[in-house]
Amino acid sequence: MTRRRTPRTSVIRLTTGHAARTLRHPYGHGEPVLALDFGAAFLLVTTAGPVTGQDVEFARQLAREAARFARSLESSFHTLPDTRQEAA
């Protein structure tokens, strides 16, 4: 990813949990929409108009970073102690 040229003006933190899920809405012949549902907050990701090459590149970056995020979570999850065995 490239560096931002302008400073961030705000940061929104959305944490996952039992209510978090993702959905993809194709919307027929219109632009697709990716929905991130966090229970109390709902985020829609779509294009500003007809799909461009920049939109495709953003979607690919999003997919790469989501895959890296999943691998990091999997790695952390597998290194946690199994508390089920301790309770038995």
CYANA upper distance limits for C-alpha pairs under 8 A (distance plus 0.5 A):
  1 MET  CA     61 GLN  CA      7.86
 14 LEU  CA     38 PHE  CA      7.51
 14 LEU  CA     41 ALA  CA      8.30
 15 THR  CA     38 PHE  CA      7.78
 16 THR  CA     20 ALA  CA      5.78
 16 THR  CA     38 PHE  CA      7.00
 17 GLY  CA     38 PHE  CA      8.10
 19 ALA  CA     37 ASP  CA      8.09
 19 ALA  CA     38 PHE  CA      6.40
 19 ALA  CA     39 GLY  CA      5.71
 20 ALA  CA     36 LEU  CA      7.96
 20 ALA  CA     37 ASP  CA      5.97
 20 ALA  CA     38 PHE  CA      4.77
 20 ALA  CA     39 GLY  CA      6.64
 21 ARG  CA     36 LEU  CA      6.61
 21 ARG  CA     37 ASP  CA      5.74
 21 ARG  CA     38 PHE  CA      7.10
 22 THR  CA     34 LEU  CA      7.79
 22 THR  CA     35 ALA  CA      6.13
 22 THR  CA     36 LEU  CA      5.17
 22 THR  CA     37 ASP  CA      6.52
 23 LEU  CA     34 LEU  CA      6.43
 23 LEU  CA     35 ALA  CA      5.53
 23 LEU  CA     36 LEU  CA      7.10
 23 LEU  CA     37 ASP  CA      8.37
 24 ARG  CA     32 PRO  CA      7.70
 24 ARG  CA     33 VAL  CA      6.34
 24 ARG  CA     34 LEU  CA      5.12
 24 ARG  CA     35 ALA  CA      6.61
 25 HIS  CA     32 PRO  CA      6.28
 25 HIS  CA     33 VAL  CA      5.55
 25 HIS  CA     34 LEU  CA      6.80
 25 HIS  CA     35 ALA  CA      8.03
 26 PRO  CA     30 GLY  CA      7.89
 26 PRO  CA     31 GLU  CA      7.49
 26 PRO  CA     32 PRO  CA      4.96
 26 PRO  CA     33 VAL  CA      6.87
 27 TYR  CA     31 GLU  CA      7.25
 27 TYR  CA     32 PRO  CA      6.48
 27 TYR  CA     33 VAL  CA      7.95
 31 GLU  CA     46 THR  CA      7.43
 31 GLU  CA     47 THR  CA      7.23
 31 GLU  CA     49 GLY  CA      8.03
 31 GLU  CA     50 PRO  CA      7.38
 31 GLU  CA     51 VAL  CA      7.37
 32 PRO  CA     46 THR  CA      6.87
 32 PRO  CA     47 THR  CA      8.47
 33 VAL  CA     44 LEU  CA      6.98
 33 VAL  CA     45 VAL  CA      6.19
 33 VAL  CA     46 THR  CA      5.35
 34 LEU  CA     44 LEU  CA      6.21
 34 LEU  CA     45 VAL  CA      5.50
 34 LEU  CA     46 THR  CA      7.03
 35 ALA  CA     42 PHE  CA      7.52
 35 ALA  CA     43 LEU  CA      6.20
 35 ALA  CA     44 LEU  CA      5.07
 35 ALA  CA     45 VAL  CA      6.84
 36 LEU  CA     42 PHE  CA      6.33
 36 LEU  CA     43 LEU  CA      5.55
 36 LEU  CA     44 LEU  CA      6.90
 37 ASP  CA     41 ALA  CA      6.81
 37 ASP  CA     42 PHE  CA      5.09
 37 ASP  CA     43 LEU  CA      6.92
 38 PHE  CA     42 PHE  CA      6.48
 47 THR  CA     51 VAL  CA      6.99
 47 THR  CA     55 ASP  CA      7.18
 51 VAL  CA     55 ASP  CA      6.55
 51 VAL  CA     56 VAL  CA      7.92
 52 THR  CA     56 VAL  CA      7.03
 53 GLY  CA     57 GLU  CA      6.71
 54 GLN  CA     58 PHE  CA      6.59
 55 ASP  CA     59 ALA  CA      6.69
 56 VAL  CA     60 ARG  CA      6.75
 57 GLU  CA     61 GLN  CA      6.67
 58 PHE  CA     62 LEU  CA      6.56
 59 ALA  CA     63 ALA  CA      6.65
 60 ARG  CA     64 ARG  CA      6.66
 61 GLN  CA     65 GLU  CA      6.62
 62 LEU  CA     66 ALA  CA      6.48
 63 ALA  CA     67 ALA  CA      6.61
 64 ARG  CA     68 ARG  CA      6.78
 65 GLU  CA     69 PHE  CA      6.54
 66 ALA  CA     70 ALA  CA      6.66
 67 ALA  CA     71 ARG  CA      6.75
 68 ARG  CA     72 SER  CA      6.68
 69 PHE  CA     73 LEU  CA      6.75
 70 ALA  CA     74 GLU  CA      6.58
 71 ARG  CA     75 SER  CA      6.57
 72 SER  CA     76 SER  CA      6.68
 73 LEU  CA     77 PHE  CA      6.42
 74 GLU  CA     78 HIS  CA      6.60
 75 SER  CA     79 THR  CA      6.93
 76 SER  CA     80 LEU  CA      7.04
 82 ASP  CA     86 GLU  CA      7.89
 83 THR  CA     87 ALA  CA      6.97
 84 ARG  CA     88 ALA  CA      7.21
